[in-house]
Structures are given as structure tokens and as C-alpha cells.
Amino acid sequence: MPQPNSMLVEIEKLIRKNVVLYFANRPDGEKTLEKVEAFAQKQLDFFIDGMMKQSPDLMKMWRKGHPFLAKAAINKETLAFEIQVVEKEPGKW
């Protein structure tokens, strides 16, 4: 199994932290998987966009869009969030 990209691991941590901060004081009804994933995807797009601005190689490689999705899981009992960054098509980039 390939070693996870350390940059993606760091991005996952940042997104998880931001998700927790954003949803912490919101009503339970707003803490849906769809809303969490949408927020996490916006965060991922923001971080990837920043990486692309710093790297002409990434900009060229991902000019039609980056290959990542933010997937979320919510523990129904504790309402804890888990975020994972996955490739849309594994091994394609």
C-alpha cells in the first residue's frame, strides 16, 4: 500500500480542525454529512488552490482541476467528525 502523501495528511488535519471549529456551536440538525463534506471540500479546494499558486508544475498538472475529494464521516453518538482526502480516480495523478 502506498505511503500517504505527507502534505495531504497535513491538509486533512487542517480541514478537520476547521470543520470542528465551524460546526462546533451549530445545532445538531446542521451537522449533516452533506454539509460537512461540502464545507470540507471548499476547504480542500482552498488549500489546493494555494499550493497550485506556489507551484507552476502543479498548476500545469491540475489545470483542469485537482484529483482530490474530501470525504467525511460523523460519529452519530459523539458527533465527532472524521475527514479523509481521497483521489477521485486513484493512481491517475
N, C-alpha and C positions, 0 to 999 in steps of 0.2 A: 504494500500500500504506500502511495507517495507521501512524503512528508508535507504537512500543510505549510503553505506559504506564510512566513512569519509576519509579513505585512498584513495579510488577510486576518490573521489571528488578532493582531493589534486593532484592526478596524472593527472586528467583531466585538472586542471588549469595549471600544468607544461607543459603538452603536448600542450595545446592551446597557451601558451606563446612561446614555441619553434617553433610551426607551424607558428605563426605570424612573429617571427624573421627570420625564414628560408625563408619564401615566400614573405616577405615584399618588397624586391627590385628585385624580379624576374618579368619577363614580364608576362602580364596577361595570355598569352597563356599557361604558365606553371602552372597556378593556377587552375588545373582541380580537380574535386572531387576525381578521381582515384589517382592522385599524392599526394593530401593532405591526403587521407586515408592511402596510403602506407607509407608515412612519419610518420603519427600519429601512425600507427601500429608498426613501428620499434621503436618509442619512448616508446610505451606501453610495448613492449617486453623487452626493455632495463630496464625499471623501475621494471617490474615484476621479471625479472631475478635477479636484485639486492635484491629484497625482499626475493626471494627464497634462495639466498645465505646466508641471515641472519636468516632464519627460517627453521630448519630441518623439521618441521611439514608441511610447505608449500611445501618444496622440495618433501616430500613423497606424499602429496596430489596431486601435479601437475606434477609428474614425466613424465607423457605422454603429458604435455603441459597445460598451464593455460587456463581457460574457458572464456577469455575476447577478445572482438573485439573493435577496435577504429573505430567509425563511424564519418563521417564528414558531415558538411553542409556548403555551401558557399552562402552568400547573393550576388546575381548577380549584384545588383546595387552598393553596397559599397565594395564588395569583402571581407567582414568580414568573418572570419572562426568561426565555432562552432564545438567543438569536444565533443563526448559523448562516454564513455566506457560502453559497454553493455555485458551481458553474452551471450555466443554462444547459450546455452540452459538454459534459466532462471530457477533458482532453483536447478540446478544439482550439485552445489558445496556446 
